[in-house]
């Protein structure tokens, strides 16, 4: 009996590196859903695209679709490169932005102790 399970490298065409840095907490969403695009995608990419119609994290995608994080990262990166998925900035993106860090510090100072 053949296994119904597909090897992860087959889903990504052998690629293991995503085009974007995607942390497990990175949120993604579909800015403008296109049914024609959805119909043209491979099944796993279509599942990612459909699930991202509401904002979802990389970790949530991995769990809900039952795919390894590495596969999700490659598929999401491919969809983002096509402009089909929007990758929301994470705190990591602002790590060296002095203005943002100062605003965070000011907010923390205003919290009641």
Backbone as CSV, one residue per row, in Angstrom:
resi,resn,N_x,N_y,N_z,CA_x,CA_y,CA_z,C_x,C_y,C_z
1,UNK,0.845,-1.189,0.000,0.000,0.000,0.000,0.885,1.246,0.000
2,UNK,0.596,2.171,-0.892,1.361,3.411,-0.985,0.950,4.387,0.103
3,UNK,1.922,5.167,0.567,1.644,6.208,1.551,0.958,7.385,0.876
4,UNK,-0.050,7.933,1.542,-0.741,9.112,1.016,-0.004,10.391,1.380
5,UNK,1.023,10.250,2.200,1.763,11.407,2.674,2.783,11.852,1.628
6,UNK,2.819,13.148,1.368,3.772,13.714,0.408,4.959,14.269,1.183
7,UNK,6.141,14.011,0.707,7.344,14.517,1.358,7.378,16.043,1.281
8,UNK,7.801,16.693,2.384,7.826,18.166,2.394,8.596,18.787,1.238
9,UNK,9.731,18.194,0.855,10.521,18.788,-0.223,9.783,18.759,-1.554
10,UNK,8.839,17.823,-1.699,8.052,17.775,-2.937,7.079,18.953,-3.005
11,UNK,6.610,19.416,-1.847,5.670,20.540,-1.803,6.333,21.868,-2.134
12,UNK,7.640,21.935,-1.898,8.357,23.194,-2.108,9.302,23.132,-3.301
13,UNK,9.209,22.082,-4.080,10.108,21.935,-5.222,11.554,21.777,-4.804
14,UNK,11.780,21.221,-3.614,13.136,21.006,-3.116,13.738,22.210,-2.416
15,UNK,13.028,23.333,-2.418,13.556,24.549,-1.774,13.336,24.479,-0.261
16,UNK,14.311,24.944,0.484,14.203,24.943,1.942,14.298,26.345,2.525
17,UNK,14.769,27.298,1.734,14.922,28.672,2.228,13.818,29.565,1.688
18,UNK,13.085,30.214,2.597,12.074,31.177,2.140,12.745,32.464,1.661
19,UNK,12.033,33.233,0.864,12.558,34.503,0.349,12.525,35.602,1.407
20,UNK,11.664,35.424,2.410,11.484,36.421,3.470,11.781,35.781,4.815
21,UNK,12.194,36.617,5.783,12.365,36.133,7.154,10.989,36.050,7.790
22,UNK,10.521,34.852,8.028,9.192,34.657,8.605,9.325,33.966,9.957
23,UNK,9.071,34.727,11.004,9.097,34.175,12.355,7.784,33.434,12.611
24,UNK,7.751,32.582,13.623,6.526,31.831,13.897,5.360,32.760,14.233
25,UNK,5.669,33.922,14.791,4.603,34.856,15.164,4.228,35.826,14.050
26,UNK,4.917,35.767,12.918,4.624,36.648,11.795,3.190,36.445,11.324
27,UNK,2.463,37.550,11.185,1.084,37.495,10.700,1.045,37.745,9.204
28,UNK,0.151,37.034,8.536,-0.052,37.239,7.105,-1.541,37.384,6.840
29,UNK,-1.876,37.972,5.710,-3.274,38.070,5.297,-3.330,38.272,3.788
30,UNK,-4.509,38.072,3.248,-4.743,38.271,1.817,-5.369,39.650,1.652
31,UNK,-4.677,40.584,0.997,-5.225,41.943,0.853,-6.453,42.008,-0.054
32,UNK,-6.416,41.302,-1.169,-7.546,41.271,-2.114,-7.681,39.849,-2.625
33,UNK,-8.694,39.154,-2.158,-8.886,37.756,-2.556,-9.251,37.661,-4.029
34,UNK,-8.599,36.741,-4.723,-8.824,36.534,-6.149,-9.159,35.062,-6.388
35,UNK,-10.445,34.737,-6.633,-10.820,33.339,-6.850,-10.094,32.698,-8.030
36,UNK,-9.806,33.478,-9.058,-9.071,32.962,-10.207,-7.664,32.529,-9.830
37,UNK,-7.015,33.342,-8.991,-5.683,32.979,-8.510,-5.768,31.717,-7.665
38,UNK,-6.747,31.659,-6.774,-6.910,30.479,-5.917,-7.033,29.214,-6.759
39,UNK,-7.803,29.272,-7.839,-7.990,28.108,-8.708,-6.712,27.701,-9.426
40,UNK,-5.798,28.641,-9.631,-4.571,28.346,-10.374,-3.453,27.800,-9.490
41,UNK,-3.622,27.861,-8.168,-2.561,27.445,-7.246,-2.554,25.931,-7.029
42,UNK,-1.378,25.414,-6.665,-1.263,24.018,-6.257,-2.068,23.842,-4.972
43,UNK,-2.543,22.644,-4.672,-3.429,22.440,-3.519,-2.915,22.999,-2.195
44,UNK,-1.647,22.791,-1.876,-1.129,23.268,-0.587,-1.062,24.788,-0.555
45,UNK,-0.633,25.397,-1.650,-0.599,26.862,-1.721,-2.005,27.430,-1.672
46,UNK,-2.940,26.751,-2.298,-4.336,27.188,-2.258,-4.861,27.159,-0.825
47,UNK,-4.518,26.109,-0.079,-4.956,26.011,1.319,-4.395,27.160,2.152
48,UNK,-3.117,27.499,1.918,-2.494,28.629,2.622,-3.220,29.921,2.250
49,UNK,-3.434,30.130,0.966,-4.090,31.341,0.462,-5.505,31.474,1.029
50,UNK,-6.253,30.391,1.024,-7.626,30.417,1.544,-7.635,30.709,3.046
51,UNK,-6.731,30.070,3.789,-6.694,30.248,5.247,-6.266,31.670,5.616
52,UNK,-5.455,32.299,4.777,-4.957,33.647,5.066,-5.965,34.734,4.707
53,UNK,-7.165,34.351,4.319,-8.196,35.369,4.059,-8.528,36.120,5.344
54,UNK,-8.308,35.475,6.480,-8.348,36.166,7.763,-6.927,36.136,8.317
55,UNK,-6.533,37.181,8.998,-5.162,37.303,9.496,-4.790,36.074,10.325
56,UNK,-3.634,35.512,10.032,-3.199,34.281,10.687,-1.677,34.298,10.820
57,UNK,-1.162,33.648,11.860,0.289,33.577,12.046,0.853,32.362,11.316
58,UNK,2.146,32.397,11.104,2.842,31.282,10.466,2.650,30.012,11.292
59,UNK,2.750,30.119,12.608,2.581,28.956,13.486,1.164,28.386,13.379
60,UNK,0.160,29.269,13.374,-1.230,28.810,13.250,-1.460,28.088,11.923
61,UNK,-0.867,28.615,10.862,-0.983,27.964,9.553,-0.409,26.557,9.592
62,UNK,0.761,26.437,10.178,1.427,25.143,10.252,0.558,24.118,10.970
63,UNK,0.000,24.527,12.100,-0.835,23.620,12.892,-2.145,23.315,12.180
64,UNK,-2.839,24.341,11.717,-4.168,24.119,11.128,-4.111,23.354,9.807
65,UNK,-3.017,23.510,9.056,-2.899,22.808,7.775,-2.107,21.510,7.882
66,UNK,-1.498,21.276,9.048,-0.743,20.045,9.248,0.510,19.957,8.394
67,UNK,1.134,21.109,8.141,2.355,21.148,7.336,3.511,21.666,8.183
68,UNK,4.737,21.168,7.951,5.893,21.649,8.709,6.114,23.154,8.514
69,UNK,6.674,23.798,9.542,6.945,25.240,9.479,7.787,25.617,8.261
70,UNK,8.788,24.821,7.949,9.641,25.122,6.806,8.866,25.166,5.499
71,UNK,7.934,24.254,5.335,7.104,24.227,4.127,6.202,25.458,4.089
72,UNK,5.575,25.769,5.213,4.699,26.949,5.289,5.479,28.203,4.933
73,UNK,6.686,28.331,5.468,7.495,29.521,5.188,7.791,29.669,3.698
74,UNK,8.124,28.582,3.032,8.428,28.643,1.595,7.169,28.975,0.802
75,UNK,6.048,28.322,1.134,4.802,28.578,0.406,4.325,30.015,0.598
76,UNK,4.394,30.512,1.832,3.991,31.891,2.117,4.905,32.866,1.378
77,UNK,6.202,32.599,1.383,7.146,33.463,0.674,6.834,33.530,-0.810
78,UNK,6.513,32.395,-1.393,6.169,32.364,-2.816,4.912,33.188,-3.091
79,UNK,3.907,33.025,-2.246,2.658,33.781,-2.424,2.890,35.278,-2.224
80,UNK,3.739,35.626,-1.262,4.052,37.048,-1.024,4.809,37.638,-2.212
81,UNK,5.700,36.866,-2.802,6.447,37.350,-3.968,5.512,37.619,-5.144
82,UNK,4.397,36.897,-5.214,3.390,37.112,-6.265,2.457,38.274,-5.931
83,UNK,2.568,38.790,-4.704,1.674,39.858,-4.264,0.326,39.341,-3.797
84,UNK,0.198,38.037,-3.624,-1.073,37.437,-3.223,-1.294,37.505,-1.718
85,UNK,-0.208,37.559,-0.964,-0.282,37.576,0.501,0.527,38.762,1.014
86,UNK,-0.012,39.410,2.042,0.690,40.515,2.700,1.322,39.987,3.978
87,UNK,2.602,40.263,4.156,3.314,39.883,5.377,3.333,41.100,6.296
88,UNK,2.662,40.991,7.425,2.607,42.103,8.382,3.951,42.227,9.102
89,UNK,4.431,43.438,9.300,5.712,43.618,9.992,5.630,43.133,11.436
90,UNK,6.719,42.567,11.911,6.798,42.118,13.303,7.646,43.106,14.097
91,UNK,7.698,42.917,15.395,8.526,43.772,16.235,9.981,43.704,15.789
92,UNK,10.388,42.566,15.257,11.760,42.397,14.768,12.083,43.434,13.689
93,UNK,11.100,43.764,12.889,11.317,44.735,11.813,11.652,46.121,12.360
94,UNK,11.231,46.392,13.600,11.457,47.707,14.205,12.588,47.683,15.241
95,UNK,13.345,46.606,15.295,14.351,46.420,16.339,15.383,47.539,16.382
96,UNK,15.683,48.147,15.248,16.717,49.181,15.224,16.154,50.563,14.913
97,UNK,14.860,50.720,15.048,14.215,52.003,14.787,14.150,52.766,16.110
98,UNK,15.023,53.720,16.258,15.132,54.464,17.520,13.813,55.151,17.901
99,UNK,13.110,55.705,16.919,11.841,56.379,17.173,10.823,55.417,17.797
100,UNK,10.719,54.230,17.252,9.774,53.247,17.785,10.186,52.829,19.187
101,UNK,11.471,52.593,19.392,11.950,52.194,20.722,11.680,53.292,21.755
102,UNK,11.859,54.549,21.372,11.578,55.649,22.302,10.090,55.737,22.630
103,UNK,9.234,55.512,21.643,7.782,55.523,21.887,7.379,54.392,22.825
104,UNK,7.993,53.244,22.663,7.702,52.113,23.561,8.141,52.450,24.974
105,UNK,9.343,52.998,25.106,9.853,53.379,26.426,8.957,54.426,27.082
106,UNK,8.524,55.443,26.329,7.623,56.457,26.870,6.305,55.825,27.333
107,UNK,5.777,54.893,26.555,4.541,54.210,26.927,4.709,53.408,28.207
108,UNK,5.857,52.747,28.345,6.123,51.965,29.539,6.241,52.859,30.779
109,UNK,6.845,54.028,30.599,7.005,54.960,31.726,5.654,55.484,32.196
110,UNK,4.684,55.559,31.301,3.353,56.089,31.648,2.454,55.051,32.314
111,UNK,2.865,53.789,32.298,2.035,52.743,32.925,2.022,52.923,34.438
112,UNK,0.853,52.729,35.043,0.790,52.836,36.504,1.532,51.644,37.151
113,UNK,2.227,51.957,38.215,3.015,50.899,38.885,2.244,50.224,39.963
